[in-house]
Amino acid sequence: MNKLRIGVDLAHKLIQVCSSTNNKVHSNNEMTLQQFSEYLVSLSPSTIIFEACASANYWHQFATSLGHNSLLISARLVMSVRQSQKTDKNDALAVLQASLLPDVHFITAKSINEQQAQSMLKLREHSVKQKAALKNQLTGLLREFNISSGRSISQFVVTIQDTLEDAENGFCDAFRKMLKVSLDLYLTLTEAIAAYDLALAKWIDDTPSCKKLMRLEGVGILNAIHLFINLSSGELARFKAGKDAAACIGLTPTQHSSGGKVSLGKISRRRNTTLRSLLITGAMAVIQQIVKREPKTSKERWLKALIERRGKKCAAVALANKTVRTAFSLINNKTEYKAVLL
Protein backbone atom coordinates (compact mmCIF):
# COMPACT_ATOMS: atom_id res chain seq x y z
CA MET A 1 0.00 0.00 0.00
CA ASN A 2 1.40 3.41 -0.93
CA LYS A 3 1.62 6.48 1.34
CA LEU A 4 -1.13 8.38 -0.46
CA ARG A 5 -3.79 9.73 1.91
CA ILE A 6 -7.03 11.19 0.62
CA GLY A 7 -9.48 13.35 2.53
CA VAL A 8 -12.99 13.32 1.10
CA ASP A 9 -15.77 15.85 1.75
CA LEU A 10 -19.01 14.22 0.59
CA ALA A 11 -21.99 16.11 -0.80
CA HIS A 12 -25.20 15.33 -2.65
CA LYS A 13 -23.94 15.95 -6.20
CA LEU A 14 -20.27 16.93 -5.93
CA ILE A 15 -17.38 15.47 -3.93
CA GLN A 16 -14.24 17.34 -2.88
CA VAL A 17 -11.10 15.20 -2.90
CA CYS A 18 -7.90 16.36 -1.19
CA SER A 19 -4.86 14.10 -1.61
CA SER A 20 -1.42 14.24 0.01
CA THR A 21 1.81 12.30 0.14
CA ASN A 22 4.27 12.53 3.01
CA ASN A 23 2.10 15.21 4.68
CA LYS A 24 2.26 17.44 1.60
CA VAL A 25 -0.96 18.32 -0.24
CA HIS A 26 -0.63 18.03 -4.00
CA SER A 27 -4.27 18.25 -5.16
CA ASN A 28 -7.67 19.39 -3.90
CA ASN A 29 -10.19 18.88 -6.67
CA GLU A 30 -13.95 18.73 -7.11
CA MET A 31 -15.47 15.62 -8.73
CA THR A 32 -18.88 14.36 -9.71
CA LEU A 33 -20.13 11.09 -8.24
CA GLN A 34 -19.27 9.23 -11.45
CA GLN A 35 -15.81 10.79 -11.64
CA PHE A 36 -15.12 9.88 -8.02
CA SER A 37 -16.20 6.27 -8.60
CA GLU A 38 -13.86 6.01 -11.60
CA TYR A 39 -11.10 7.68 -9.58
CA LEU A 40 -11.35 5.08 -6.83
CA VAL A 41 -11.33 2.24 -9.36
CA SER A 42 -8.20 3.54 -11.09
CA LEU A 43 -6.39 4.34 -7.83
CA SER A 44 -3.88 1.93 -6.33
CA PRO A 45 -4.67 0.83 -2.74
CA SER A 46 -4.55 3.97 -0.58
CA THR A 47 -5.82 5.38 2.71
CA ILE A 48 -9.09 7.22 2.17
CA ILE A 49 -10.76 9.21 4.95
CA PHE A 50 -14.44 10.11 4.67
CA GLU A 51 -16.25 12.58 6.89
CA ALA A 52 -19.01 10.64 8.65
CA CYS A 53 -22.21 11.95 7.06
CA ALA A 54 -24.94 10.87 4.63
CA SER A 55 -23.64 8.33 2.05
CA ALA A 56 -20.37 7.86 3.98
CA ASN A 57 -21.18 4.20 4.70
CA TYR A 58 -21.87 3.54 1.01
CA TRP A 59 -18.57 5.06 -0.14
CA HIS A 60 -16.72 3.30 2.68
CA GLN A 61 -18.11 -0.05 1.52
CA PHE A 62 -17.30 0.75 -2.12
CA ALA A 63 -13.73 1.88 -1.37
CA THR A 64 -13.10 -1.14 0.87
CA SER A 65 -14.30 -3.51 -1.86
CA LEU A 66 -11.59 -2.04 -4.13
CA GLY A 67 -8.85 -2.76 -1.61
CA HIS A 68 -8.48 0.71 -0.11
CA ASN A 69 -8.00 1.38 3.59
CA SER A 70 -11.22 3.29 4.16
CA LEU A 71 -11.81 5.25 7.38
CA LEU A 72 -14.66 7.38 8.75
CA ILE A 73 -13.95 10.41 10.91
CA SER A 74 -16.25 12.50 13.10
CA ALA A 75 -17.76 15.60 11.48
CA ARG A 76 -17.44 17.40 14.83
CA LEU A 77 -13.69 16.73 14.89
CA VAL A 78 -13.34 17.94 11.31
CA MET A 79 -15.18 21.16 12.19
CA SER A 80 -12.83 21.83 15.12
CA VAL A 81 -9.75 21.28 12.92
CA ARG A 82 -10.88 23.46 9.99
CA GLN A 83 -8.68 26.56 10.06
CA SER A 84 -10.52 28.95 7.77
CA GLN A 85 -13.96 29.61 6.31
CA LYS A 86 -16.28 26.71 5.55
CA THR A 87 -15.75 25.75 1.93
CA ASP A 88 -15.59 22.37 0.24
CA LYS A 89 -11.82 22.70 -0.22
CA ASN A 90 -11.24 23.66 3.39
CA ASP A 91 -13.49 20.82 4.58
CA ALA A 92 -11.64 18.21 2.52
CA LEU A 93 -8.32 19.54 3.81
CA ALA A 94 -9.63 19.47 7.39
CA VAL A 95 -10.68 15.82 6.95
CA LEU A 96 -7.13 15.01 5.92
CA GLN A 97 -5.59 17.04 8.75
CA ALA A 98 -7.91 15.56 11.39
CA SER A 99 -6.95 12.03 10.36
CA LEU A 100 -3.30 12.80 11.18
CA LEU A 101 -3.95 13.88 14.76
CA PRO A 102 -2.33 11.66 17.44
CA ASP A 103 -4.62 9.07 19.03
CA VAL A 104 -7.51 10.03 16.77
CA HIS A 105 -10.65 7.86 17.08
CA PHE A 106 -12.19 6.77 13.79
CA ILE A 107 -15.85 5.80 13.53
CA THR A 108 -16.79 2.20 12.79
CA ALA A 109 -18.81 2.01 9.59
CA LYS A 110 -22.17 0.27 9.39
CA SER A 111 -22.83 -2.78 7.27
CA ILE A 112 -25.66 -2.85 4.73
CA ASN A 113 -27.66 -5.00 7.13
CA GLU A 114 -27.24 -2.47 9.94
CA GLN A 115 -28.11 0.41 7.60
CA GLN A 116 -31.36 -1.29 6.66
CA ALA A 117 -32.30 -1.85 10.32
CA GLN A 118 -31.53 1.78 11.14
CA SER A 119 -33.67 2.94 8.21
CA MET A 120 -36.60 0.83 9.43
CA LEU A 121 -36.23 2.33 12.90
CA LYS A 122 -36.32 5.86 11.49
CA LEU A 123 -39.36 5.11 9.33
CA ARG A 124 -41.18 3.69 12.34
CA GLU A 125 -40.20 6.63 14.53
CA HIS A 126 -41.47 9.08 11.90
CA SER A 127 -44.80 7.26 11.64
CA VAL A 128 -45.19 7.20 15.43
CA LYS A 129 -44.64 10.96 15.59
CA GLN A 130 -47.10 11.56 12.74
CA LYS A 131 -49.71 9.37 14.40
CA ALA A 132 -49.37 11.11 17.77
CA ALA A 133 -49.48 14.56 16.17
CA LEU A 134 -52.58 13.69 14.14
CA LYS A 135 -54.38 12.24 17.17
CA ASN A 136 -53.59 15.31 19.27
CA GLN A 137 -54.76 17.65 16.52
CA LEU A 138 -58.06 15.83 15.96
CA THR A 139 -58.66 15.58 19.70
CA GLY A 140 -58.19 19.33 20.04
CA LEU A 141 -60.47 20.09 17.09
CA LEU A 142 -63.25 17.90 18.45
CA ARG A 143 -63.02 19.59 21.84
CA GLU A 144 -63.90 22.87 20.10
CA PHE A 145 -67.31 21.27 19.48
CA ASN A 146 -67.51 19.86 23.03
CA ILE A 147 -66.81 16.33 21.76
CA SER A 148 -64.49 14.41 24.05
CA SER A 149 -62.59 11.42 22.66
CA GLY A 150 -61.16 8.71 24.88
CA ARG A 151 -57.46 8.25 25.52
CA SER A 152 -57.25 4.79 24.01
CA ILE A 153 -56.97 4.18 20.28
CA SER A 154 -60.26 2.29 20.11
CA GLN A 155 -62.16 5.02 21.97
CA PHE A 156 -60.64 7.69 19.75
CA VAL A 157 -61.62 5.88 16.54
CA VAL A 158 -65.14 5.12 17.78
CA THR A 159 -65.68 8.77 18.76
CA ILE A 160 -64.82 10.00 15.25
CA GLN A 161 -66.92 7.28 13.62
CA ASP A 162 -69.90 8.20 15.81
CA THR A 163 -69.38 11.87 14.96
CA LEU A 164 -69.43 11.07 11.24
CA GLU A 165 -72.63 9.03 11.60
CA ASP A 166 -74.44 11.64 13.69
CA ALA A 167 -76.69 13.51 11.25
CA GLU A 168 -77.90 15.99 13.85
CA ASN A 169 -74.60 17.55 14.97
CA GLY A 170 -74.79 20.25 12.28
CA PHE A 171 -71.47 19.40 10.59
CA CYS A 172 -71.25 20.23 6.88
CA ASP A 173 -70.19 17.73 4.21
CA ALA A 174 -66.75 19.33 3.76
CA PHE A 175 -65.96 19.03 7.49
CA ARG A 176 -67.19 15.44 7.59
CA LYS A 177 -65.00 14.61 4.60
CA MET A 178 -62.00 16.14 6.40
CA LEU A 179 -62.67 14.03 9.47
CA LYS A 180 -63.04 10.89 7.35
CA VAL A 181 -59.78 11.51 5.48
CA SER A 182 -57.95 12.23 8.74
CA LEU A 183 -59.34 9.09 10.37
CA ASP A 184 -58.27 6.99 7.36
CA LEU A 185 -54.78 8.50 7.58
CA TYR A 186 -54.63 7.69 11.30
CA LEU A 187 -55.63 4.08 10.66
CA THR A 188 -53.11 3.84 7.82
CA LEU A 189 -50.33 5.06 10.12
CA THR A 190 -51.43 2.50 12.72
CA GLU A 191 -51.15 -0.27 10.12
CA ALA A 192 -47.78 1.05 8.96
CA ILE A 193 -46.37 0.97 12.50
CA ALA A 194 -47.62 -2.60 12.93
CA ALA A 195 -45.95 -3.56 9.65
CA TYR A 196 -42.68 -1.93 10.75
CA ASP A 197 -42.84 -3.83 14.04
CA LEU A 198 -43.19 -7.13 12.17
CA ALA A 199 -40.28 -6.25 9.89
CA LEU A 200 -38.08 -5.33 12.86
CA ALA A 201 -39.03 -8.54 14.68
CA LYS A 202 -38.08 -10.51 11.56
CA TRP A 203 -34.75 -8.66 11.38
CA ILE A 204 -33.98 -9.61 14.97
CA ASP A 205 -34.81 -13.27 14.29
CA ASP A 206 -32.32 -13.19 11.40
CA THR A 207 -29.63 -11.54 13.57
CA PRO A 208 -28.69 -13.85 16.47
CA SER A 209 -26.17 -11.36 17.93
CA CYS A 210 -28.99 -8.87 18.33
CA LYS A 211 -31.62 -11.35 19.48
CA LYS A 212 -29.63 -12.35 22.57
CA LEU A 213 -29.81 -8.75 23.84
CA MET A 214 -33.56 -9.20 24.41
CA ARG A 215 -32.76 -11.42 27.41
CA LEU A 216 -31.64 -8.30 29.29
CA GLU A 217 -34.09 -6.71 31.71
CA GLY A 218 -36.06 -3.88 30.11
CA VAL A 219 -34.82 -4.60 26.57
CA GLY A 220 -37.43 -5.15 23.88
CA ILE A 221 -37.25 -5.09 20.09
CA LEU A 222 -36.51 -1.36 19.74
CA ASN A 223 -33.94 -1.27 22.54
CA ALA A 224 -32.21 -4.40 21.25
CA ILE A 225 -31.81 -3.06 17.70
CA HIS A 226 -30.70 0.39 18.87
CA LEU A 227 -28.15 -1.14 21.22
CA PHE A 228 -26.85 -3.57 18.62
CA ILE A 229 -26.42 -0.92 15.91
CA ASN A 230 -24.82 1.65 18.22
CA LEU A 231 -22.46 -0.78 19.94
CA SER A 232 -21.48 -2.65 16.76
CA SER A 233 -20.81 0.44 14.65
CA GLY A 234 -20.73 4.20 14.91
CA GLU A 235 -19.21 6.26 17.70
CA LEU A 236 -19.83 3.74 20.49
CA ALA A 237 -18.03 0.89 18.74
CA ARG A 238 -14.63 2.55 19.23
CA PHE A 239 -14.69 2.19 23.02
CA LYS A 240 -12.78 -0.57 24.79
CA ALA A 241 -15.00 -0.68 27.87
CA GLY A 242 -18.74 -0.68 28.40
CA LYS A 243 -18.53 2.09 31.01
CA ASP A 244 -17.18 4.44 28.34
CA ALA A 245 -20.05 3.59 25.99
CA ALA A 246 -22.57 4.24 28.79
CA ALA A 247 -20.92 7.60 29.48
CA CYS A 248 -21.07 8.52 25.79
CA ILE A 249 -24.82 7.78 25.72
CA GLY A 250 -25.28 10.06 28.72
CA LEU A 251 -25.99 7.56 31.50
CA THR A 252 -23.25 8.72 33.87
CA PRO A 253 -22.75 12.10 35.58
CA THR A 254 -20.83 14.69 33.58
CA GLN A 255 -17.38 15.48 34.94
CA HIS A 256 -15.80 18.92 35.24
CA SER A 257 -12.43 18.50 36.92
CA SER A 258 -9.56 20.94 37.30
CA GLY A 259 -6.43 21.14 39.42
CA GLY A 260 -6.88 17.61 40.72
CA LYS A 261 -10.36 18.37 42.06
CA VAL A 262 -13.04 16.07 40.66
CA SER A 263 -16.53 17.52 40.29
CA LEU A 264 -19.47 15.41 39.12
CA GLY A 265 -22.74 16.88 37.84
CA LYS A 266 -25.96 15.56 36.32
CA ILE A 267 -26.22 13.09 33.44
CA SER A 268 -25.54 14.71 30.09
CA ARG A 269 -28.50 15.55 27.85
CA ARG A 270 -26.40 16.22 24.74
CA ARG A 271 -25.67 12.61 23.90
CA ASN A 272 -27.71 9.91 22.15
CA THR A 273 -31.09 11.11 23.39
CA THR A 274 -33.15 8.51 21.52
CA LEU A 275 -31.24 5.51 22.86
CA ARG A 276 -31.00 6.96 26.38
CA SER A 277 -34.74 7.66 26.45
CA LEU A 278 -35.58 4.13 25.28
CA LEU A 279 -33.25 2.53 27.81
CA ILE A 280 -34.59 4.54 30.74
CA THR A 281 -38.18 3.87 29.66
CA GLY A 282 -37.46 0.14 29.52
CA ALA A 283 -35.71 0.27 32.91
CA MET A 284 -38.65 2.12 34.45
CA ALA A 285 -41.03 -0.59 33.18
CA VAL A 286 -38.90 -3.19 34.98
CA ILE A 287 -38.88 -1.12 38.16
CA GLN A 288 -42.66 -0.77 38.17
CA GLN A 289 -42.94 -4.56 38.26
CA ILE A 290 -40.17 -5.19 40.79
CA VAL A 291 -41.64 -2.90 43.44
CA LYS A 292 -44.80 -5.04 43.45
CA ARG A 293 -43.10 -8.36 44.25
CA GLU A 294 -40.10 -10.00 45.84
CA PRO A 295 -36.83 -10.06 43.84
CA LYS A 296 -36.10 -13.25 41.94
CA THR A 297 -32.52 -12.57 40.81
CA SER A 298 -29.44 -10.94 42.31
CA LYS A 299 -29.83 -8.00 39.91
CA GLU A 300 -33.44 -7.48 41.05
CA ARG A 301 -32.29 -7.54 44.68
CA TRP A 302 -29.65 -4.91 43.89
CA LEU A 303 -32.20 -2.84 42.02
CA LYS A 304 -34.81 -3.01 44.78
CA ALA A 305 -32.26 -1.90 47.38
CA LEU A 306 -31.25 0.97 45.10
CA ILE A 307 -34.88 2.03 44.70
CA GLU A 308 -35.26 2.21 48.49
CA ARG A 309 -32.10 4.33 48.83
CA ARG A 310 -32.32 6.67 45.83
CA GLY A 311 -35.80 6.39 44.35
CA LYS A 312 -37.17 5.05 41.08
CA LYS A 313 -35.67 7.61 38.70
CA CYS A 314 -32.08 7.17 39.88
CA ALA A 315 -32.57 3.40 39.87
CA ALA A 316 -33.85 3.52 36.28
CA VAL A 317 -30.75 5.40 35.11
CA ALA A 318 -28.50 2.98 37.01
CA LEU A 319 -30.23 -0.03 35.44
CA ALA A 320 -29.96 1.54 31.97
CA ASN A 321 -26.24 2.09 32.61
CA LYS A 322 -25.80 -1.55 33.64
CA THR A 323 -27.79 -2.67 30.58
CA VAL A 324 -25.44 -0.85 28.21
CA ARG A 325 -22.35 -2.26 29.91
CA THR A 326 -23.76 -5.79 29.83
CA ALA A 327 -24.81 -5.44 26.17
CA PHE A 328 -21.32 -4.16 25.31
CA SER A 329 -19.80 -7.27 26.88
CA LEU A 330 -22.26 -9.62 25.15
CA ILE A 331 -21.53 -8.16 21.71
CA ASN A 332 -17.77 -7.85 22.01
CA ASN A 333 -17.10 -11.07 23.92
CA LYS A 334 -19.78 -13.07 22.08
CA THR A 335 -21.24 -14.39 25.32
CA GLU A 336 -24.80 -15.12 26.49
CA TYR A 337 -26.67 -13.40 29.29
CA LYS A 338 -27.93 -15.50 32.18
CA ALA A 339 -29.63 -13.93 35.18
CA VAL A 340 -28.35 -15.22 38.56
CA LEU A 341 -31.34 -16.61 40.42
CA LEU A 342 -31.64 -16.26 44.17
TIKEKOL-75874 format. One line per field, with one value per residue (C-alpha): residue in one letter; x negated, y negated, z. Coordinates in steps of 0.2 Angstrom, whole numbers, always signed. Layout:
N
r: (A / ...)
u: (X / ...)
v: (Y / ...)
w: (Z / ...)
***
This chain:
342
r: (M / N / K / L / R / I / G / V / D / L / A / H / K / L / I / Q / V / C / S / S / T / N / N / K / V / H / S / N / N / E / M / T / L / Q / Q / F / S / E / Y / L / V / S / L / S / P / S / T / I / I / F / E / A / C / A / S / A / N / Y / W / H / Q / F / A / T / S / L / G / H / N / S / L / L / I / S / A / R / L / V / M / S / V / R / Q / S / Q / K / T / D / K / N / D / A / L / A / V / L / Q / A / S / L / L / P / D / V / H / F / I / T / A / K / S / I / N / E / Q / Q / A / Q / S / M / L / K / L / R / E / H / S / V / K / Q / K / A / A / L / K / N / Q / L / T / G / L / L / R / E / F / N / I / S / S / G / R / S / I / S / Q / F / V / V / T / I / Q / D / T / L / E / D / A / E / N / G / F / C / D / A / F / R / K / M / L / K / V / S / L / D / L / Y / L / T / L / T / E / A / I / A / A / Y / D / L / A / L / A / K / W / I / D / D / T / P / S / C / K / K / L / M / R / L / E / G / V / G / I / L / N / A / I / H / L / F / I / N / L / S / S / G / E / L / A / R / F / K / A / G / K / D / A / A / A / C / I / G / L / T / P / T / Q / H / S / S / G / G / K / V / S / L / G / K / I / S / R / R / R / N / T / T / L / R / S / L / L / I / T / G / A / M / A / V / I / Q / Q / I / V / K / R / E / P / K / T / S / K / E / R / W / L / K / A / L / I / E / R / R / G / K / K / C / A / A / V / A / L / A / N / K / T / V / R / T / A / F / S / L / I / N / N / K / T / E / Y / K / A / V / L / L)
u: (+0 / -7 / -8 / +6 / +19 / +35 / +47 / +65 / +79 / +95 / +110 / +126 / +120 / +101 / +87 / +71 / +55 / +39 / +24 / +7 / -9 / -21 / -10 / -11 / +5 / +3 / +21 / +38 / +51 / +70 / +77 / +94 / +101 / +96 / +79 / +76 / +81 / +69 / +56 / +57 / +57 / +41 / +32 / +19 / +23 / +23 / +29 / +45 / +54 / +72 / +81 / +95 / +111 / +125 / +118 / +102 / +106 / +109 / +93 / +84 / +91 / +86 / +69 / +66 / +71 / +58 / +44 / +42 / +40 / +56 / +59 / +73 / +70 / +81 / +89 / +87 / +68 / +67 / +76 / +64 / +49 / +54 / +43 / +53 / +70 / +81 / +79 / +78 / +59 / +56 / +67 / +58 / +42 / +48 / +53 / +36 / +28 / +40 / +35 / +17 / +20 / +12 / +23 / +38 / +53 / +61 / +79 / +84 / +94 / +111 / +114 / +128 / +138 / +136 / +141 / +157 / +162 / +158 / +168 / +183 / +181 / +182 / +197 / +206 / +201 / +207 / +224 / +226 / +223 / +236 / +249 / +247 / +247 / +263 / +272 / +268 / +274 / +290 / +293 / +291 / +302 / +316 / +315 / +319 / +337 / +338 / +334 / +322 / +313 / +306 / +287 / +286 / +285 / +301 / +311 / +303 / +308 / +326 / +328 / +324 / +335 / +350 / +347 / +347 / +363 / +372 / +383 / +390 / +373 / +374 / +357 / +356 / +351 / +334 / +330 / +336 / +325 / +310 / +313 / +315 / +299 / +290 / +297 / +291 / +274 / +273 / +278 / +266 / +252 / +257 / +256 / +239 / +232 / +238 / +230 / +213 / +214 / +216 / +201 / +190 / +195 / +190 / +174 / +170 / +174 / +162 / +148 / +143 / +131 / +145 / +158 / +148 / +149 / +168 / +164 / +158 / +170 / +180 / +174 / +187 / +186 / +183 / +170 / +161 / +159 / +154 / +141 / +134 / +132 / +124 / +112 / +107 / +104 / +104 / +96 / +99 / +90 / +73 / +73 / +64 / +75 / +94 / +93 / +86 / +100 / +113 / +105 / +105 / +124 / +126 / +130 / +116 / +114 / +104 / +87 / +79 / +62 / +48 / +32 / +34 / +52 / +65 / +83 / +97 / +114 / +130 / +131 / +128 / +142 / +132 / +128 / +139 / +155 / +166 / +156 / +155 / +174 / +178 / +166 / +173 / +191 / +187 / +179 / +193 / +205 / +194 / +194 / +213 / +215 / +201 / +208 / +224 / +215 / +201 / +184 / +181 / +163 / +147 / +149 / +167 / +161 / +148 / +161 / +174 / +161 / +156 / +174 / +176 / +161 / +162 / +179 / +186 / +178 / +160 / +163 / +169 / +154 / +143 / +151 / +150 / +131 / +129 / +139 / +127 / +112 / +119 / +124 / +107 / +99 / +111 / +108 / +89 / +85 / +99 / +106 / +124 / +133 / +140 / +148 / +142 / +157 / +158)
v: (+0 / -17 / -32 / -42 / -49 / -56 / -67 / -67 / -79 / -71 / -81 / -77 / -80 / -85 / -77 / -87 / -76 / -82 / -70 / -71 / -61 / -63 / -76 / -87 / -92 / -90 / -91 / -97 / -94 / -94 / -78 / -72 / -55 / -46 / -54 / -49 / -31 / -30 / -38 / -25 / -11 / -18 / -22 / -10 / -4 / -20 / -27 / -36 / -46 / -51 / -63 / -53 / -60 / -54 / -42 / -39 / -21 / -18 / -25 / -16 / +0 / -4 / -9 / +6 / +18 / +10 / +14 / -4 / -7 / -16 / -26 / -37 / -52 / -62 / -78 / -87 / -84 / -90 / -106 / -109 / -106 / -117 / -133 / -145 / -148 / -134 / -129 / -112 / -114 / -118 / -104 / -91 / -98 / -97 / -79 / -75 / -85 / -78 / -60 / -64 / -69 / -58 / -45 / -50 / -39 / -34 / -29 / -11 / -10 / -1 / +14 / +14 / +25 / +12 / -2 / +6 / +9 / -9 / -15 / -4 / -12 / -29 / -26 / -18 / -33 / -45 / -36 / -36 / -55 / -58 / -47 / -56 / -73 / -68 / -61 / -77 / -88 / -79 / -78 / -97 / -100 / -89 / -98 / -114 / -106 / -99 / -82 / -72 / -57 / -44 / -41 / -24 / -21 / -11 / -25 / -38 / -29 / -26 / -44 / -50 / -36 / -41 / -59 / -55 / -45 / -58 / -68 / -80 / -88 / -101 / -97 / -101 / -89 / -97 / -95 / -77 / -73 / -81 / -70 / -54 / -58 / -61 / -45 / -35 / -42 / -38 / -20 / -19 / -25 / -12 / +1 / -5 / -5 / +13 / +18 / +10 / +19 / +36 / +31 / +27 / +43 / +53 / +43 / +48 / +66 / +66 / +58 / +69 / +57 / +44 / +57 / +62 / +44 / +46 / +57 / +42 / +34 / +19 / +23 / +26 / +25 / +7 / +6 / +22 / +15 / -2 / +6 / +18 / +5 / -8 / +4 / +13 / -2 / -21 / -31 / -19 / -4 / -13 / -11 / +3 / +3 / +3 / -10 / -22 / -18 / -21 / -38 / -43 / -39 / -50 / -38 / -44 / -61 / -73 / -77 / -95 / -93 / -105 / -106 / -88 / -92 / -80 / -88 / -77 / -84 / -78 / -65 / -74 / -78 / -81 / -63 / -50 / -56 / -43 / -28 / -35 / -38 / -21 / -13 / -23 / -19 / -1 / -1 / -11 / +3 / +16 / +6 / +4 / +23 / +26 / +15 / +25 / +42 / +50 / +50 / +66 / +63 / +55 / +40 / +37 / +38 / +25 / +14 / +15 / +10 / -5 / -10 / -11 / -22 / -33 / -32 / -25 / -38 / -36 / -17 / -18 / -27 / -15 / +0 / -8 / -10 / +8 / +13 / +4 / +11 / +29 / +27 / +21 / +36 / +48 / +41 / +39 / +55 / +65 / +72 / +76 / +67 / +78 / +70 / +76 / +83 / +81)
w: (+0 / -5 / +7 / -2 / +10 / +3 / +13 / +6 / +9 / +3 / -4 / -13 / -31 / -30 / -20 / -14 / -14 / -6 / -8 / +0 / +1 / +15 / +23 / +8 / -1 / -20 / -26 / -20 / -33 / -36 / -44 / -49 / -41 / -57 / -58 / -40 / -43 / -58 / -48 / -34 / -47 / -55 / -39 / -32 / -14 / -3 / +14 / +11 / +25 / +23 / +34 / +43 / +35 / +23 / +10 / +20 / +23 / +5 / -1 / +13 / +8 / -11 / -7 / +4 / -9 / -21 / -8 / -1 / +18 / +21 / +37 / +44 / +55 / +65 / +57 / +74 / +74 / +57 / +61 / +76 / +65 / +50 / +50 / +39 / +32 / +28 / +10 / +1 / -1 / +17 / +23 / +13 / +19 / +37 / +35 / +30 / +44 / +57 / +52 / +56 / +74 / +87 / +95 / +84 / +85 / +69 / +68 / +64 / +48 / +47 / +36 / +24 / +36 / +50 / +38 / +33 / +52 / +56 / +41 / +47 / +65 / +57 / +47 / +62 / +73 / +60 / +58 / +77 / +78 / +64 / +72 / +89 / +81 / +71 / +86 / +96 / +83 / +80 / +99 / +100 / +85 / +92 / +109 / +100 / +97 / +115 / +109 / +120 / +113 / +124 / +128 / +120 / +101 / +101 / +110 / +99 / +83 / +89 / +94 / +76 / +68 / +79 / +75 / +56 / +58 / +68 / +56 / +69 / +75 / +61 / +53 / +34 / +21 / +19 / +37 / +38 / +23 / +32 / +47 / +37 / +27 / +44 / +52 / +37 / +38 / +56 / +53 / +39 / +51 / +64 / +51 / +45 / +62 / +65 / +48 / +54 / +70 / +61 / +49 / +64 / +73 / +58 / +57 / +75 / +71 / +57 / +68 / +82 / +90 / +92 / +97 / +113 / +119 / +122 / +137 / +146 / +159 / +151 / +133 / +119 / +100 / +99 / +113 / +106 / +89 / +94 / +106 / +93 / +80 / +91 / +100 / +84 / +73 / +75 / +89 / +102 / +94 / +96 / +115 / +124 / +139 / +142 / +155 / +142 / +130 / +144 / +147 / +129 / +129 / +144 / +158 / +169 / +178 / +168 / +175 / +176 / +185 / +186 / +197 / +204 / +210 / +203 / +201 / +196 / +189 / +182 / +167 / +150 / +139 / +124 / +119 / +111 / +117 / +108 / +114 / +132 / +132 / +126 / +139 / +154 / +148 / +148 / +165 / +172 / +166 / +175 / +191 / +191 / +191 / +204 / +217 / +217 / +221 / +229 / +219 / +210 / +204 / +212 / +200 / +205 / +223 / +219 / +210 / +224 / +237 / +226 / +224 / +242 / +244 / +229 / +222 / +205 / +193 / +199 / +199 / +181 / +176 / +185 / +177 / +160 / +163 / +168 / +153 / +141 / +150 / +149 / +131 / +127 / +134 / +126 / +109 / +110 / +120 / +110 / +127 / +132 / +146 / +161 / +176 / +193 / +202 / +221)
***
